Amino acid sequence: MNIPFASAARRMALPAGEYRVQKVAYDSSVLLIQRTDHAAATVVTSFAAQANAKQAQSKLLFHRYRNRYFLSQIWIAGSARGSEQRDAGTGHDCCPPHRTQA
């Protein structure tokens, strides 16, 4: 998945680029988020999220706080189940988030 802007996941900086997201183990809630060129990676604990309908495309959703983006949700095409980050970054005490899709 392409992330066209610098972002963060659990306070780990992720530069813009192409990323692969995968579970560390089949039944795990831990996800590996890694650039396809292996220049950046992080591991995050995710929580189950449920959509009203199956997703038409895979996508990453981000919260924006001022000029910083924090990973919020991960959705996979063909599934109504996704993953979310309960603490989508810092800054939510200072201003309301704006949701951005990559």
Beta strands, then each sheet from edge to edge (+ up, - down):
strand 1: 2-3
strand 2: 7-9
strand 3: 12-14
strand 4: 17-23
strand 5: 30-35
strand 6: 41-45
strand 7: 47-50
strand 8: 59-65
strand 9: 68-75
strand 10: 81-84
strand 11: 98-101
sheet 1: 1+ 4- 5+ 6-
sheet 2: 2+ 3-
sheet 3: 7+ 10- 9+ 8- 11+
end
